[in-house]
Amino acid sequence: MPPKIERPNRALANPRPLWHGTMLVAGGAIGAGMFALPLVSSGAWFVLSSLGLAFVCCMTYLAAKLLLDVNVRYPEGSSFDTLVSAVLGPRFAMVNNLSIAFIMFILMYAYITAGAGILERSLVVSLQASQYWPEGFVITRASLSLVFASIAALFISLGASSVSRISGVLMLGMCASFVAANSGLVLTLDVSILIDQTDSSLKYLWAALPVFVTAFACGGLVPSLCEHYENKVLDVKRALLFGLLLALLVYVIWLMSTLGHISRVSFLNVKGDGGGLGALVSALQNRTDSSTIKFSLVWFSNFAVITSFLSVGLGLVHFLRDRFDLNKHSHATLRAVLLAFAPPLMGSLMAPYGFVSAIAYAGVFVAFSFFIVPALMYKAVRRATVISVSEKASWCSVAGFGVLIIILKIAGLFSILPSYP
């Protein structure tokens, strides 16, 4: 284990603004997965779900701080894979890489099914209402998954520079449509529905926690933040804290907008209609007479899914190119795109309504890679030093929380954990 690297106390020639890191963290957390939050919160409802989100936000920040403590002991630019390999060994790093790959594959599957739902709700429904739609002609959800995945794969195959430009435009559109939709929804919400605790129970919150964990997943950004701020620990901590708090604020506003318009009973109909992004957007549109809000909701869902999908897809393509050394071969990007899209696309063809379930499964691997692994690394690098009671409590809490998330998901699989309905 190398000693902690001592660096001269110098000021940055061009200090990096705090908001850069804050937006990086918030942008990495906020995405299409937020559409799963109201669906899994329909049992615990607004108050308990907001408290649950705040708790997960705190645990995520604590886990990120443990990873930061490890990261600053190595040269700037050290990747997450480098840290795990150096501290826990190459075999453990291989297991962690597989876990991260599963996270990206599962999220790719979730976003393909969500994208198909968007096409079904916005495009197909509109065309069917027109006079040009052939009578008796039906488009299946599976075929829409294929169309959405193919278009996204085409964009990703253009390369990182093209995707970054497209994503920048989409992010601006997502922010604008989110503000337009939610400002109207918050102003017209029914407070009596929002604070109604009838049948709300803590037991339903346990099943939601694996999804909440995915909503705040940002551990992989810690090495990037360290490089961005040249291992200035205080700046990285502030960026993590404010970025996670911003994400928490957005999620609470989103829960207010949805749970303040759709009653608990109505959520049963949403889940019965596939329980996906499209069903949720349609339910919200049916609760408002404002054409502006309806229009903004559609575009917000479009921007959120496509932005998240392109981001995860590009990351997975780069991961596969590096892991399988595809750069040595001709058409490296094309091969990586096929490897990245084939498994999640096949999954979406076989199970086209698994958006929420996929987000929860991703939470299991997030718990391992971004909670258990940082805790183990922290313990390993601090083995030669005296650990205070508070530091030991932090390490044990993060590791225990990661184990809890995995246990909760397993309990849910065997129907041991109650879920709503």
Solvent accessible surface area in square Angstrom, and as a share of the most:
residue,aa,sasa,rsa
1,M,128,0.57
2,P,64,0.40
3,P,113,0.71
4,K,93,0.39
5,I,64,0.32
6,E,147,0.66
7,R,78,0.28
8,P,100,0.63
9,N,163,0.83
10,R,128,0.47
11,A,89,0.69
12,L,19,0.09
13,A,102,0.79
14,N,118,0.60
15,P,101,0.63
16,R,99,0.36
17,P,55,0.34
18,L,65,0.32
19,W,158,0.55
20,H,68,0.31
21,G,0,0.00
22,T,17,0.10
23,M,91,0.40
24,L,75,0.37
25,V,0,0.00
26,A,2,0.01
27,G,30,0.29
28,G,49,0.47
29,A,13,0.10
30,I,29,0.15
31,G,7,0.07
32,A,0,0.00
33,G,13,0.13
34,M,2,0.01
35,F,0,0.00
36,A,0,0.00
37,L,0,0.00
38,P,0,0.00
39,L,4,0.02
40,V,28,0.16
41,S,0,0.00
42,S,0,0.00
43,G,2,0.02
44,A,0,0.00
45,W,2,0.01
46,F,28,0.12
47,V,63,0.36
48,L,43,0.21
49,S,0,0.00
50,S,20,0.13
51,L,110,0.55
52,G,4,0.03
53,L,0,0.00
54,A,33,0.26
55,F,97,0.40
56,V,0,0.00
57,C,6,0.04
58,C,83,0.50
59,M,17,0.08
60,T,8,0.05
61,Y,42,0.16
62,L,43,0.22
63,A,2,0.01
64,A,3,0.02
65,K,62,0.26
66,L,9,0.04
67,L,1,0.01
68,L,1,0.01
69,D,38,0.20
70,V,0,0.00
71,N,1,0.00
72,V,10,0.06
73,R,39,0.14
74,Y,15,0.06
75,P,77,0.49
76,E,64,0.29
77,G,40,0.38
78,S,13,0.09
79,S,54,0.35
80,F,18,0.07
81,D,57,0.30
82,T,64,0.37
83,L,0,0.00
84,V,0,0.00
85,S,39,0.25
86,A,51,0.39
87,V,17,0.10
88,L,47,0.23
89,G,20,0.19
90,P,99,0.63
91,R,208,0.76
92,F,58,0.24
93,A,4,0.03
94,M,103,0.46
95,V,79,0.46
96,N,0,0.00
97,N,12,0.06
98,L,102,0.51
99,S,6,0.04
100,I,32,0.16
101,A,11,0.08
102,F,100,0.42
103,I,13,0.07
104,M,29,0.13
105,F,44,0.18
106,I,30,0.15
107,L,20,0.10
108,M,0,0.00
109,Y,33,0.13
110,A,0,0.00
111,Y,14,0.05
112,I,0,0.00
113,T,2,0.01
114,A,1,0.01
115,G,0,0.00
116,A,0,0.00
117,G,2,0.02
118,I,17,0.08
119,L,38,0.19
120,E,44,0.20
121,R,70,0.25
122,S,39,0.25
123,L,85,0.42
124,V,8,0.05
125,V,78,0.45
126,S,68,0.44
127,L,73,0.36
128,Q,88,0.39
129,A,91,0.70
130,S,42,0.27
131,Q,156,0.69
132,Y,178,0.68
133,W,44,0.15
134,P,79,0.50
135,E,176,0.79
136,G,72,0.69
137,F,106,0.44
138,V,109,0.63
139,I,51,0.26
140,T,79,0.46
141,R,28,0.10
142,A,30,0.23
143,S,44,0.28
144,L,8,0.04
145,S,0,0.00
146,L,86,0.43
147,V,72,0.41
148,F,21,0.09
149,A,2,0.01
150,S,58,0.38
151,I,91,0.46
152,A,8,0.06
153,A,16,0.13
154,L,116,0.58
155,F,78,0.33
156,I,1,0.01
157,S,41,0.26
158,L,105,0.52
159,G,24,0.23
160,A,46,0.35
161,S,68,0.44
162,S,23,0.15
163,V,3,0.02
164,S,67,0.43
165,R,157,0.57
166,I,47,0.24
167,S,20,0.13
168,G,36,0.34
169,V,105,0.61
170,L,22,0.11
171,M,59,0.26
172,L,135,0.67
173,G,17,0.16
174,M,13,0.06
175,C,63,0.38
176,A,66,0.51
177,S,10,0.07
178,F,28,0.12
179,V,95,0.55
180,A,40,0.31
181,A,0,0.00
182,N,4,0.02
183,S,57,0.37
184,G,16,0.16
185,L,0,0.00
186,V,46,0.26
187,L,152,0.75
188,T,88,0.51
189,L,28,0.14
190,D,62,0.32
191,V,89,0.51
192,S,74,0.47
193,I,45,0.23
194,L,11,0.05
195,I,101,0.51
196,D,59,0.31
197,Q,73,0.32
198,T,85,0.49
199,D,104,0.54
200,S,23,0.15
201,S,29,0.19
202,L,97,0.48
203,K,98,0.42
204,Y,38,0.15
205,L,17,0.08
206,W,95,0.33
207,A,33,0.26
208,A,0,0.00
209,L,5,0.02
210,P,2,0.01
211,V,2,0.01
212,F,0,0.00
213,V,1,0.00
214,T,16,0.10
215,A,8,0.06
216,F,0,0.00
217,A,28,0.22
218,C,5,0.03
219,G,6,0.06
220,G,36,0.35
221,L,39,0.20
222,V,0,0.00
223,P,11,0.07
224,S,54,0.35
225,L,0,0.00
226,C,1,0.00
227,E,95,0.43
228,H,47,0.21
229,Y,1,0.00
230,E,48,0.22
231,N,16,0.08
232,K,81,0.34
233,V,55,0.32
234,L,105,0.52
235,D,30,0.16
236,V,0,0.00
237,K,66,0.28
238,R,110,0.40
239,A,0,0.00
240,L,0,0.00
241,L,63,0.31
242,F,89,0.37
243,G,0,0.00
244,L,1,0.01
245,L,79,0.39
246,L,58,0.29
247,A,0,0.00
248,L,29,0.15
249,L,100,0.50
250,V,21,0.12
251,Y,1,0.00
252,V,33,0.19
253,I,50,0.25
254,W,0,0.00
255,L,0,0.00
256,M,50,0.22
257,S,0,0.00
258,T,0,0.00
259,L,0,0.00
260,G,0,0.00
261,H,18,0.08
262,I,0,0.00
263,S,36,0.23
264,R,20,0.07
265,V,107,0.61
266,S,18,0.12
267,F,0,0.00
268,L,68,0.34
269,N,109,0.56
270,V,6,0.04
271,K,58,0.25
272,G,70,0.67
273,D,73,0.38
274,G,27,0.26
275,G,11,0.11
276,G,15,0.14
277,L,3,0.02
278,G,3,0.03
279,A,7,0.05
280,L,0,0.00
281,V,9,0.05
282,S,23,0.15
283,A,10,0.08
284,L,0,0.00
285,Q,39,0.17
286,N,115,0.59
287,R,95,0.35
288,T,15,0.09
289,D,147,0.76
290,S,41,0.26
291,S,86,0.56
292,T,87,0.50
293,I,12,0.06
294,K,73,0.31
295,F,132,0.55
296,S,7,0.05
297,L,0,0.00
298,V,36,0.20
299,W,103,0.36
300,F,3,0.01
301,S,3,0.02
302,N,19,0.10
303,F,38,0.16
304,A,0,0.00
305,V,0,0.00
306,I,60,0.31
307,T,13,0.08
308,S,13,0.08
309,F,1,0.00
310,L,2,0.01
311,S,69,0.45
312,V,24,0.14
313,G,0,0.00
314,L,30,0.15
315,G,31,0.29
316,L,0,0.00
317,V,3,0.02
318,H,85,0.38
319,F,47,0.20
320,L,8,0.04
321,R,63,0.23
322,D,116,0.60
323,R,111,0.40
324,F,119,0.49
325,D,62,0.32
326,L,16,0.08
327,N,90,0.46
328,K,161,0.68
329,H,90,0.40
330,S,75,0.48
331,H,134,0.60
332,A,12,0.09
333,T,36,0.21
334,L,95,0.47
335,R,108,0.40
336,A,0,0.00
337,V,6,0.04
338,L,110,0.55
339,L,83,0.41
340,A,0,0.00
341,F,11,0.05
342,A,51,0.39
343,P,72,0.45
344,P,5,0.03
345,L,29,0.14
346,M,104,0.46
347,G,20,0.19
348,S,0,0.00
349,L,62,0.31
350,M,149,0.67
351,A,50,0.39
352,P,28,0.17
353,Y,117,0.44
354,G,11,0.11
355,F,4,0.02
356,V,33,0.19
357,S,60,0.38
358,A,4,0.03
359,I,2,0.01
360,A,9,0.07
361,Y,83,0.32
362,A,0,0.00
363,G,0,0.00
364,V,27,0.16
365,F,56,0.23
366,V,1,0.00
367,A,0,0.00
368,F,43,0.18
369,S,0,0.00
370,F,25,0.11
371,F,3,0.01
372,I,23,0.12
373,V,0,0.00
374,P,1,0.01
375,A,0,0.00
376,L,59,0.29
377,M,0,0.00
378,Y,8,0.03
379,K,93,0.40
380,A,11,0.08
381,V,10,0.06
382,R,31,0.11
383,R,178,0.65
384,A,104,0.80
385,T,70,0.40
386,V,142,0.82
387,I,55,0.28
388,S,53,0.34
389,V,132,0.76
390,S,76,0.49
391,E,50,0.22
392,K,123,0.52
393,A,54,0.41
394,S,26,0.17
395,W,46,0.16
396,C,57,0.34
397,S,50,0.33
398,V,0,0.00
399,A,18,0.14
400,G,38,0.36
401,F,8,0.03
402,G,0,0.00
403,V,71,0.41
404,L,59,0.29
405,I,0,0.00
406,I,40,0.20
407,I,96,0.49
408,L,13,0.07
409,K,30,0.13
410,I,86,0.43
411,A,15,0.12
412,G,36,0.34
413,L,93,0.46
414,F,145,0.60
415,S,100,0.64
416,I,129,0.65
417,L,28,0.14
418,P,55,0.34
419,S,68,0.44
420,Y,39,0.15
421,P,107,0.67
